[in-house]
């Protein structure tokens, strides 16, 4: 199995952004709202902060306790919406259970939606009236495209729990010429689909779920999973099972994660140019 090195691809994107930002009198500004003490969320926010600082992007973090109210969070979102110096905003998920994440995301000004998951932006993407896919989906496509294979007419399968991720991902892959199918939980007979696929994208949050006997030997495997297995982090694909196949795979960590962060800061840079 050949490794798709997300860290190296992400580094090239950040290096290019650093050069472009240095030339631009307007410095892009990214704001992140972090609620609670979820360890994984704190790690993700730190990585985004480090990437922003590395390329010369301003970064602002708004931190709230677990007990923060819906009104407090939305009030902060509205203040950020009105701040002309801030070009992009994300609310780090997951949120504490008493908060309504959909309402909070909807409160973000679509013009400052850095993740690309605002309902209005998703609608525009579905209608093909917006050029931007969600940054997670865009990063995944960049990883697939880096393999330099002709995928026109090939089958792609997405295993996912979430329609908010799977639907724009399927649209993006279809627009790139792939015959795309989504399989949702409980994943009954999923292997019938994955065995026929040249590209498999999996984001289900189940450690080592996808095995060698579920895939084509030459398939491109994109592992969006990030699961704790004792002290280790593992993906949704059983790497030991598939490692002798002849295809390509994104590692966990070091695959989708770094690319998503790189695409996020690139998106904020692009938003800053529209001001």
C-alpha positions, 0 to 999 in steps of 0.5 A: 500500500502506498502512503498518501502523505497529507503532511507533505501536501499540506506543507506545500499549501501553507508555504504558498499561502505564507508567500501570498499573505506576505505580499498582501496588505490585508492580513487574513483573520481567523476566529474560532469558538471553542466551548468546553474541555473536550481534549480532541477539540482542544488539540484540533484548535491548537493545530489550526492556531499553529497553522495560522501563525506559521503563515502570517494569519491573524488568529483569535480564539473565543473560549467558553466553559462547558456551562456556556448558554446558547445565547452567549455563544450566538451573541459572540457569533454575531459580534464576530459577524459584525467585525470587519477585521475577521474574515473567517469563523468556525465553531469547533465541534462537538459542542456540549449536549445542551447546546444546539449546534445547528442553530449556532452554525446557522447564526454564522454569516455565510460570508465568514463560514470558513468550514463551508458547512453553513446550510446556505453555503451547502445549498449553493454548492449543491445548486452549483452556484458556489465554487467552494466545497466544504474544506474537509471535502476539498482536502479529501479531493486534493488527496485523491487527486495527488495520486495522479490516476485517471478516475473518470467513470470509476466507482467511488463509495463513501461510508459515513454517519453524517449526511452533512459530510457525505452529500457534499463529498458525493457531489464533489466526487461526482463532479470530478467524473466518479460514479459515487454511492453513499452507504450510511449506518448500519452499513448492511452489505457495504462490502458489495459496494466497496469491493467494486470501488476504485475510491473509498472514503470512510468516516464512521468513527469505528476503529479498524472497520474496513479490512482487506477483504472489503476492497479492491487491491488497487483502490484509493482509500481515504480514512477520515476516522480518528479513534482512540485505541488505548494510547494510540490513534487509529483510523476507520481502516485496519491498516495492518489488514490492507498494508500489502495491497497495491493501492493508496491510503491516507495514514491516521494521523498524517492524512486527512487532518493536516490537509483539512487544516491547510484547506481551512487557512486557504479558505480564510485567505480566499475570504479575505480577498473578497473584502 
